[in-house]
Amino acid sequence: MTYGELFTQVISEVTGKPKDQLLEFLTYFRAIIPGGNFDKQIDPDKAQALLDEIRRHPEAIKAWLKGFYSKSPE
């Protein structure tokens, strides 16, 4: 799993949208965070630990998304 796949998985779980519908969202993040680690492979155990931790905080992820969209230029 890559960080980009993990990001897409988390956003999919929080929003209920299929991962394939979130590829444009990931592309946008790649553009605004140049040099990010989106393609970097994560050790499977570390990826699972990150997912487990993030899944404990769905409301925080939703709040982050709402804040992100409220600050995004139209």
Beta strands, then each sheet from edge to edge (+ up, - down):
end
